[in-house]
């Protein structure tokens, strides 16, 4: 039993060293992403917090309103629609109205009429109608309509992609919450099992091997619980990113 205990102790110390190295490597990676010295040290939180108050309809609406790709596609669609109207307008007659106001003064001492004044408004109008220009206008209209249709299809595709992504993320979040609930219950059972095994070991009813198995089951349950919490947080971050609320949630 002493040898087995030594093996278990060495294995746990090895696992601890690996975890410490992984933490340090993660800190270095974060420092690189933040463009600061890689040896900058900081304390990492040992708890994972998240909110459960999310609504799929609200997330979908925020995602469509804040997604930069969707916003750009909407602007492109509006510009294409305006271009179609502009080209079609060239088929209609164009009425141009002109207006002016004239004021002249003439002072001539050598003339019989020494002073002459002339003032008053003048108006005019012209009507232009492009009857035929070699079908160039029709081709321009067709090209503008094709551009509009393409922009509309692109917007619909982007909307579908955003909605699909937010739906996948939300359903993953709900599923992760369900798994987390199960792992929290498993953690309670594992803790109770270790307490019972430890008491039985003290009474000499059970062996150290059985106690070790109970402790290993407890460690496995704790690791699964941590991973379950991490999965929930990952899905939450993804939902906030897709809805454009990630930065605001950390202010």
C-alpha positions as CSV (number, residue, x, y, z in Angstrom):
1,X,0.0,0.0,0.0
2,X,2.9,2.4,0.7
3,X,4.3,1.8,-2.8
4,X,0.8,2.4,-4.4
5,X,0.4,5.6,-2.3
6,X,3.8,6.8,-3.5
7,X,2.8,6.1,-7.1
8,X,-0.4,8.0,-6.7
9,X,1.4,10.9,-5.0
10,X,3.9,11.2,-7.8
11,X,1.1,11.1,-10.4
12,X,-0.7,13.9,-8.7
13,X,2.4,16.0,-8.4
14,X,3.1,15.5,-12.1
15,X,-0.5,16.5,-12.9
16,X,-0.1,19.6,-10.8
17,X,3.1,20.6,-12.6
18,X,1.4,20.2,-16.0
19,X,-1.6,22.3,-14.8
20,X,0.8,25.1,-13.6
21,X,2.6,25.1,-16.9
22,X,-0.7,25.2,-18.8
23,X,-1.8,28.2,-16.7
24,X,1.5,30.0,-17.4
25,X,1.3,29.3,-21.1
26,X,-2.3,30.6,-21.2
27,X,-1.1,33.8,-19.4
28,X,1.6,34.3,-22.0
29,X,-0.9,33.8,-24.9
30,X,-3.2,36.4,-23.3
31,X,-0.4,38.9,-22.9
32,X,0.5,38.5,-26.6
33,X,-3.1,39.1,-27.6
34,X,-3.2,42.2,-25.4
35,X,0.1,43.4,-26.9
36,X,1.9,43.7,-23.6
37,X,5.0,42.2,-22.1
38,X,4.7,38.4,-22.1
39,X,6.0,38.2,-18.6
40,X,3.3,40.4,-17.2
41,X,1.8,38.5,-14.3
42,X,-1.8,38.7,-13.1
43,X,-4.2,36.7,-11.0
44,X,-6.7,34.5,-12.9
45,X,-10.1,34.0,-11.4
46,X,-10.7,30.4,-10.1
47,X,-14.5,30.6,-10.6
48,X,-16.6,30.7,-13.8
49,X,-19.6,32.9,-13.7
50,X,-22.4,33.3,-16.2
51,X,-26.0,34.3,-16.6
52,X,-28.9,32.1,-17.4
53,X,-31.3,35.0,-18.4
54,X,-31.1,34.8,-22.2
55,X,-34.0,34.8,-24.6
56,X,-33.6,33.4,-28.1
57,X,-35.9,35.9,-29.8
58,X,-34.0,38.9,-28.2
59,X,-30.6,37.4,-29.1
60,X,-31.7,36.8,-32.7
61,X,-33.0,40.4,-33.0
62,X,-29.8,41.9,-31.5
63,X,-27.7,39.7,-33.8
64,X,-29.4,40.9,-37.0
65,X,-29.3,44.6,-35.8
66,X,-25.6,44.6,-34.8
67,X,-23.9,42.2,-37.2
68,X,-21.5,44.2,-39.4
69,X,-21.9,41.9,-42.3
70,X,-25.7,42.2,-42.3
71,X,-25.5,46.0,-41.9
72,X,-23.1,46.3,-44.8
73,X,-25.4,44.1,-46.9
74,X,-28.4,46.3,-46.0
75,X,-26.5,49.4,-47.2
76,X,-25.5,47.7,-50.4
77,X,-29.2,46.6,-51.0
78,X,-30.4,50.2,-50.5
79,X,-27.7,51.6,-52.8
80,X,-28.7,49.0,-55.5
81,X,-32.4,49.9,-55.2
82,X,-31.6,53.6,-55.5
83,X,-29.6,52.9,-58.7
84,X,-32.5,51.0,-60.3
85,X,-34.8,54.0,-59.5
86,X,-32.3,56.4,-60.9
87,X,-31.9,54.6,-64.2
88,X,-35.7,54.1,-64.6
89,X,-36.3,57.8,-63.9
90,X,-34.2,58.6,-67.0
91,X,-37.1,57.1,-69.1
92,X,-39.5,59.7,-68.0
93,X,-39.6,63.3,-69.4
94,X,-37.6,65.8,-67.5
95,X,-39.1,69.3,-66.9
96,X,-36.5,72.0,-66.2
97,X,-37.7,75.3,-64.8
98,X,-35.6,78.4,-65.2
99,X,-35.9,81.7,-63.3
100,X,-34.0,84.9,-63.0
101,X,-34.3,88.5,-61.9
102,X,-32.6,91.3,-63.9
103,X,-31.7,94.8,-62.9
104,X,-29.9,97.2,-65.2
105,X,-29.2,100.9,-64.8
106,X,-27.8,103.1,-67.6
107,X,-26.7,106.7,-67.1
108,X,-25.6,108.6,-70.2
109,X,-25.2,112.4,-70.0
110,X,-24.6,112.7,-73.8
111,X,-27.9,111.1,-74.7
112,X,-31.3,112.6,-74.9
113,X,-32.4,109.9,-72.4
114,X,-30.0,110.5,-69.5
115,X,-31.1,107.7,-67.3
116,X,-32.4,104.2,-68.2
117,X,-33.7,101.6,-65.7
118,X,-34.7,98.0,-66.5
119,X,-35.6,95.5,-63.9
120,X,-38.0,92.5,-63.5
121,X,-38.2,88.8,-63.4
122,X,-37.9,86.3,-66.2
123,X,-39.0,82.7,-66.3
124,X,-38.7,79.8,-68.6
125,X,-39.2,76.0,-68.9
126,X,-37.7,73.2,-71.0
127,X,-38.9,69.6,-71.5
128,X,-36.4,66.9,-72.3
129,X,-37.3,63.3,-73.2
130,X,-34.7,60.7,-74.2
131,X,-36.6,58.8,-76.9
132,X,-33.8,56.4,-78.0
133,X,-30.2,56.0,-77.1
134,X,-29.3,52.6,-78.6
135,X,-30.9,50.6,-75.8
136,X,-28.0,51.7,-73.5
137,X,-30.5,52.8,-70.8
138,X,-32.4,49.4,-70.9
139,X,-29.1,47.6,-70.5
140,X,-28.2,49.8,-67.5
141,X,-31.6,49.2,-65.9
142,X,-31.2,45.4,-66.4
143,X,-27.7,45.5,-64.9
144,X,-28.9,47.6,-62.0
145,X,-31.8,45.1,-61.4
146,X,-29.4,42.2,-61.4
147,X,-27.1,43.9,-58.9
148,X,-30.2,44.6,-56.7
149,X,-31.3,40.9,-56.9
150,X,-27.8,39.8,-56.1
151,X,-27.6,42.2,-53.1
152,X,-31.0,40.9,-51.9
153,X,-29.9,37.3,-52.1
154,X,-26.7,38.1,-50.3
155,X,-28.6,39.8,-47.5
156,X,-31.0,36.9,-47.2
157,X,-28.1,34.5,-47.0
158,X,-26.3,36.5,-44.3
159,X,-29.5,36.7,-42.3
160,X,-29.9,33.0,-42.5
161,X,-26.3,32.4,-41.5
162,X,-26.6,34.8,-38.5
163,X,-29.9,33.2,-37.4
164,X,-28.5,29.7,-37.8
165,X,-25.4,30.6,-35.8
166,X,-27.3,32.2,-32.9
167,X,-29.7,29.3,-32.8
168,X,-26.9,26.8,-32.7
169,X,-25.1,28.7,-29.9
170,X,-28.3,29.1,-27.9
171,X,-29.3,25.4,-28.1
172,X,-25.7,24.5,-27.2
173,X,-26.0,26.9,-24.2
174,X,-29.2,25.3,-23.0
175,X,-27.8,21.8,-23.5
176,X,-24.6,22.8,-21.6
177,X,-26.8,24.1,-18.7
178,X,-28.5,20.7,-18.6
179,X,-25.2,18.8,-18.5
180,X,-24.0,21.2,-15.8
181,X,-27.0,20.4,-13.6
182,X,-26.2,16.7,-13.9
183,X,-22.5,17.2,-13.1
184,X,-23.4,19.2,-10.1
185,X,-25.6,16.4,-8.8
186,X,-22.8,13.9,-9.6
187,X,-20.4,16.0,-7.6
188,X,-22.6,15.9,-4.6
189,X,-22.9,12.1,-4.9
190,X,-19.1,11.7,-5.3
191,X,-18.4,13.8,-2.2
192,X,-20.8,11.8,-0.2
193,X,-19.3,8.6,-1.5
194,X,-15.8,9.7,-0.5
195,X,-17.0,10.6,3.0
196,X,-18.5,7.2,3.4
197,X,-15.4,5.4,2.0
198,X,-13.2,7.4,4.3
199,X,-15.2,6.6,7.4
200,X,-15.3,2.9,6.4
201,X,-11.5,3.0,6.0
202,X,-11.1,4.5,9.4
203,X,-13.2,1.7,10.9
204,X,-11.1,-0.9,9.0
205,X,-14.1,-2.1,7.0
206,X,-12.7,-1.2,3.6
207,X,-9.2,-1.2,2.0
208,X,-7.1,1.7,0.9
209,X,-7.7,0.7,-2.7
210,X,-11.4,1.1,-2.4
211,X,-10.8,4.5,-0.8
212,X,-8.5,5.5,-3.6
213,X,-11.2,4.5,-6.1
214,X,-13.7,6.7,-4.4
215,X,-11.3,9.6,-4.4
216,X,-10.5,9.1,-8.0
217,X,-14.2,9.1,-8.9
218,X,-14.5,12.4,-6.9
219,X,-11.6,13.9,-8.9
220,X,-13.1,12.8,-12.2
221,X,-16.5,14.3,-11.2
222,X,-14.8,17.5,-10.3
223,X,-13.0,17.7,-13.6
224,X,-16.2,17.0,-15.5
225,X,-18.0,19.7,-13.4
226,X,-15.3,22.3,-14.3
227,X,-15.5,21.3,-18.0
228,X,-19.3,21.6,-17.9
229,X,-19.0,25.1,-16.5
230,X,-16.4,26.0,-19.1
231,X,-18.7,24.8,-21.9
232,X,-21.6,26.9,-20.6
233,X,-19.3,30.0,-20.4
234,X,-18.0,29.3,-23.9
235,X,-21.5,29.2,-25.4
236,X,-22.5,32.4,-23.5
237,X,-19.5,34.2,-24.9
238,X,-20.3,33.0,-28.4
239,X,-24.0,34.2,-28.0
240,X,-22.8,37.6,-26.8
241,X,-20.3,37.8,-29.7
242,X,-22.9,37.0,-32.3
243,X,-25.4,39.5,-30.8
244,X,-22.8,42.3,-30.7
245,X,-23.0,42.6,-26.9
246,X,-19.7,41.0,-25.9
247,X,-17.8,44.2,-25.2
248,X,-20.7,45.8,-23.3
249,X,-21.1,42.7,-21.0
250,X,-17.6,43.2,-19.6
251,X,-17.7,46.9,-18.9
